[in-house]
């Protein structure tokens, strides 16, 4: 018996055990739902946005790339009547802290806070911030982006569509 073969069986057993121990994440639906209370006391319902592109953007106050992309998303939404956005503050800060942050970094779209331990059920948990989903006018996920977006990248993805 070689040294290699003596390690092969235990490694295979460990790999199989880890595969079963890791909770499986359900596939994100092609047409997700999102119904959240925004920090301004209103409600954002993704289904009510049919006919428009929707930018669903996960961000956090401590995330430098998130802060950098927020003005780009605001400008894009403001410049396009067929586009709206929802910012999902993905952190455990107090709402007052997020509102204070937004007073210094205002945006042209609503913000909702989502809990780290209970993210919206129809969206995959972000693996990094910022994370953006582009939802087409029919309510289907057109693009999933991990990392910052810019006004130019949004123009290229949504632009004249």
Secondary structure, DSSP 8 states (H G I E B T S, - for coil): --HHHHHHHHHHHHHHHHHHHS-------SS---EEEBTTS-EEEGGGGTTSEEEEEEE-TT-HHHHHHHHHHHHHHHH-TTEEEEEEEES-S-HHHHHHHHHHS--SSEEEEE-SSS--TTS---SSSSEEEEE-TTS-EEEEEES---HHHHHHHTTT-
